[in-house]
Amino acid sequence: MNSRYPLLKKWTTEEHERLAAMAEEGRRPSEIAAELNRSEAAVRVRAWQYGIALRLITNKRNK
């Protein structure tokens, strides 16, 4: 059966476990994405879908 979204790369169990482990270590979403060879958006969506907390970086204001 062909996928409705042929360009989407399915997550493997290993990738999911690595995502969870790296998030637990406090790694940034951009670092996790590079490590897993995925977009940062894909990492953020996967984490959100499974309730995995990601380290969010905010810009500091200069006074």
C-alpha positions in Angstrom: 0.0 0.0 0.0 1.4 3.4 -0.9 1.6 6.1 1.7 -0.4 9.3 1.3 2.8 11.1 2.1 5.6 9.4 0.2 8.2 11.9 1.2 7.7 11.4 4.9 10.4 9.3 6.6 8.9 7.0 9.2 10.5 7.1 12.7 12.1 3.8 13.8 12.0 2.7 17.4 15.7 3.4 17.7 15.3 7.0 16.5 12.4 7.5 18.9 14.5 6.2 21.8 17.5 8.4 20.8 15.2 11.4 20.6 13.9 10.8 24.1 17.4 10.2 25.5 18.9 13.3 23.9 15.9 15.4 25.1 16.5 14.0 28.6 20.1 15.1 28.4 18.9 18.6 27.6 20.1 18.8 24.1 18.6 21.5 21.8 16.1 20.5 19.1 18.5 21.7 16.4 21.2 19.4 17.8 18.9 16.4 18.0 17.7 17.1 14.4 21.2 17.1 13.1 22.1 13.9 14.9 19.0 12.1 13.6 19.2 13.6 10.1 15.8 15.1 10.4 14.4 18.6 10.3 14.0 20.5 13.5 10.3 20.7 12.8 10.1 16.9 12.6 11.8 16.6 15.9 9.6 19.2 17.6 6.4 17.5 16.3 7.5 14.0 17.3 8.4 15.2 20.8 5.1 17.0 21.1 3.1 14.0 19.9 4.7 11.8 22.6 4.9 14.3 25.4 8.7 14.6 25.3 9.9 17.8 26.8 12.5 19.7 24.7 14.9 22.3 25.8 13.6 25.6 24.6 16.1 28.4 23.9 14.9 32.0 24.3 16.8 35.1 23.3 18.0 37.3 26.1 17.0 40.9 25.9 19.8 43.5 26.1 19.0 46.3 28.5 
